[in-house]
Amino acid sequence: MAQPGLRCGELMNELEKDIKEPTKGRSFLEHLFNAYWQQSQFKEFKTNPEEATNHCSSCCCIHQAVQEFTRRTIDILRRKVSIRKLTIWNDGAASQYKGRGSFHDLTLLPHQPQRCYFGSEHGKGEADGETGTMSQALKRAVHAGVNFTCAKDMVQYLSSKHGSSTRQYILVPEIDRTDIGEDILTIPGKQKYHQFQALKEYILQARRLACCCTACRQGKPLKCINLDTVGEYVVHKCKPSVTTTLNTGFMEEPSVEPVAGPSRPAFPKLGDLVRLKCRINKLEKIYFAMVLEVSEEEGSFSVQFLQKSGTMYTFGQEQDVGLIKEGPPDYYSWVVLTPFDYSIDNRNHFFFKT
């Protein structure tokens, strides 16, 4: 703020200084550009529902609550649509969405999750419109003489009066507040990043701005038509004990030792990578795939197959899906892979250990 008593010319100089000089490492013009760019990408994402499922959050709460609400939202969406890739749009509030716990939680979500951020203080409209509808309905009810003694009363009232096929109200009776531990790392320079993609458990990649061009939607970020604007992905890990060789600029500390992998679950879960063996007569073939849907009662699950190219695997431009079940005609068997069984480079190429 300018000092009182300045002349018009001095005031203009102060204004020019405020516009051009960085505040918190970012100039006002850069701030405006980031805000407009992210908003344009958000609109573009909404026009491609077959490519991404968009979900905006604007709740003022701890990251454990955000994770619980997100998982419940995913469960609801699964009943209505088939989710291939999950994209979450948030504002840049560090306490809820850009803390170390938020990035840790992102890597544990299914469906190749990514989190995109609006420019600071520029992502309120989309989510606040929904929460505003709810708060106004409750205010009108109170003015009409309706008494609410707890959150359950509010959910029941809103569900009966304002619930529909496109708007549901759900009571979350309890939030799991288990501490993520002291060894979770903070992502350096996180405030300058606006797009984060989970690669596998405790490992993600980030870049300066979001983009949803054809190359980016196909998992080929280095062919992005806006590469000079959005920047290249940089790989980060959320736990120091996790080893990775995902990009040459990310080196391990000499003191870091690999830890023993977890036991393999007998039946896959959504988002798991699996090694499939198909046996027809005396011929055996090996495939790698990602689990899309699970029907444990029927002993089957559907997958998207990865395509082999040399020594690496990647998702093809056309989705190759199949239903996996033991017994004839294909006599499939499978092994659920852990993060120790494969690696991913910064082009989303998978390398599996034999």
Disulfide bonds with the S-S distance in Angstrom:
none
